[in-house]
Amino acid sequence: MKKTLAIILCVVTLIGVLQMPMFAAESDIMPLNNNTAISDVSFVIDSNGLAIIDVGYTGYYGVTTGGTITTKLQKRFMGVFWSTVDIGTEDKVWVDQSSEYDFSVEHTYQLEDTGTYRVVVNFVISGTGGADDEIELTRQATW
């Protein structure tokens, strides 16, 4: 009887432990950064195919000294691959720099073809809080 009870408790404990990482992965837990309180990306495509990308960060007053945001627009092809869209800039990316602790910018691009698109945004946020924060966010939309 004691052996059966011990086995049941072990199985229940094991199931509970295995469920914890799945629960954490599904929540909106954000990592703690040295110089960045919030970094965010919004990506929508309107009914006419205009891609609207809003990117920004909020750092800590007196700590965050600035940042660089690199934004790349990509289109899915063959169902699994991504091709960078030529947006008419050098290296096919938007590069925004700021010396503020709080910064946001909007980019728009008129798409030529329907399909699934994504934006890949890389933030490098500097400050006196420690090493630069390097954050990558991706958002996807379909037109």
C-alpha positions as CSV (number, residue, x, y, z in Angstrom):
1,M,0.0,0.0,0.0
2,K,2.8,2.4,0.9
3,K,4.7,1.6,-2.2
4,T,1.6,2.2,-4.4
5,L,0.9,5.5,-2.7
6,A,4.6,6.6,-3.1
7,I,4.5,5.7,-6.8
8,I,1.2,7.7,-7.3
9,L,2.8,10.8,-5.5
10,C,5.9,10.5,-7.7
11,V,3.8,10.4,-10.9
12,V,1.7,13.4,-9.8
13,T,4.8,15.4,-8.8
14,L,6.5,14.6,-12.1
15,I,3.5,15.7,-14.1
16,G,3.3,18.9,-12.1
17,V,7.0,19.6,-12.7
18,L,6.7,18.9,-16.4
19,Q,3.7,21.3,-16.7
20,M,5.5,24.3,-15.2
21,P,7.8,25.2,-18.2
22,M,4.8,25.0,-20.5
23,F,2.8,27.3,-18.3
24,A,5.6,29.8,-18.1
25,A,6.1,29.7,-21.9
26,E,2.5,30.6,-22.5
27,S,2.4,33.7,-20.2
28,D,3.6,37.2,-20.9
29,I,6.7,37.0,-18.8
30,M,9.3,39.5,-19.9
31,P,13.0,39.2,-19.1
32,L,14.6,41.8,-16.9
33,N,16.9,44.1,-18.9
34,N,19.6,46.4,-17.8
35,N,18.4,49.5,-19.7
36,T,15.0,48.7,-21.1
37,A,11.6,48.6,-19.3
38,I,9.5,48.0,-22.4
39,S,10.2,47.2,-26.0
40,D,7.3,46.7,-28.4
41,V,6.3,46.2,-32.0
42,S,3.0,46.6,-33.7
43,F,2.5,45.3,-37.3
44,V,-0.7,45.5,-39.3
45,I,-1.6,45.5,-43.0
46,D,-4.7,47.4,-44.0
47,S,-7.2,46.3,-46.6
48,N,-5.2,48.2,-49.4
49,G,-1.9,46.4,-48.6
50,L,-0.3,49.2,-46.6
51,A,2.0,47.7,-44.0
52,I,2.2,49.8,-40.8
53,I,4.9,49.1,-38.4
54,D,5.2,50.9,-35.0
55,V,8.3,50.2,-33.0
56,G,9.5,51.7,-29.8
57,Y,11.1,51.3,-26.4
58,T,10.9,52.8,-22.9
59,G,13.9,52.8,-20.8
60,Y,14.7,54.1,-17.4
61,Y,15.0,57.9,-16.8
62,G,18.6,58.7,-15.8
63,V,19.8,55.2,-16.8
64,T,18.9,54.6,-20.5
65,T,21.1,56.7,-22.8
66,G,19.7,55.7,-26.2
67,G,19.2,53.0,-28.6
68,T,19.3,51.7,-32.2
69,I,16.3,49.9,-33.7
70,T,16.8,47.9,-36.9
71,T,13.5,46.8,-38.7
72,K,13.3,44.3,-41.5
73,L,10.2,43.4,-43.5
74,Q,10.0,39.9,-44.9
75,K,7.6,37.9,-47.1
76,R,7.0,34.2,-46.7
77,F,7.5,32.1,-49.8
78,M,7.2,28.4,-50.5
79,G,5.4,28.1,-47.2
80,V,8.5,28.0,-45.0
81,F,11.1,30.5,-46.2
82,W,11.3,34.2,-45.7
83,S,12.6,36.7,-48.2
84,T,13.5,40.3,-47.2
85,V,11.4,42.9,-49.0
86,D,13.3,45.7,-50.8
87,I,11.9,48.7,-49.0
88,G,14.2,51.1,-50.9
89,T,16.8,51.6,-48.2
90,E,20.4,50.5,-47.8
91,D,20.5,46.8,-46.7
92,K,16.7,46.6,-47.0
93,V,16.2,47.7,-43.4
94,W,15.1,50.8,-41.5
95,V,17.6,51.9,-38.9
96,D,16.4,54.4,-36.3
97,Q,18.7,55.9,-33.6
98,S,17.8,57.8,-30.5
99,S,19.6,59.4,-27.6
100,E,16.5,59.4,-25.5
101,Y,15.3,57.1,-22.8
102,D,11.8,56.9,-24.5
103,F,11.5,56.5,-28.3
104,S,9.0,55.4,-30.9
105,V,8.7,55.6,-34.7
106,E,6.3,54.4,-37.4
107,H,7.3,53.0,-40.8
108,T,4.9,52.4,-43.7
109,Y,5.4,50.4,-46.9
110,Q,2.9,49.8,-49.7
111,L,3.0,46.0,-50.4
112,E,2.8,44.8,-54.0
113,D,1.6,41.3,-53.5
114,T,-0.8,39.5,-51.1
115,G,0.7,36.9,-48.8
116,T,2.1,36.4,-45.3
117,Y,4.6,39.0,-44.0
118,R,6.6,39.5,-40.9
119,V,8.7,42.2,-39.4
120,V,11.9,41.3,-37.5
121,V,13.0,44.1,-35.1
122,N,16.3,44.3,-33.3
123,F,16.7,46.7,-30.4
124,V,20.1,47.6,-29.0
125,I,19.5,49.8,-25.9
126,S,22.4,51.4,-24.1
127,G,22.7,52.9,-20.7
128,T,24.4,53.0,-17.3
129,G,22.4,50.0,-16.1
130,G,25.0,47.5,-17.4
131,A,25.7,45.9,-20.8
132,D,23.6,46.9,-23.8
133,D,20.2,45.2,-24.0
134,E,19.9,43.2,-27.3
135,I,16.3,42.4,-27.9
136,E,14.7,40.8,-31.0
137,L,10.9,40.9,-31.6
138,T,9.0,39.4,-34.5
139,R,5.4,40.1,-35.6
140,Q,3.4,38.5,-38.4
141,A,0.5,39.6,-40.5
142,T,-1.3,38.4,-43.7
143,W,-2.8,40.4,-46.6
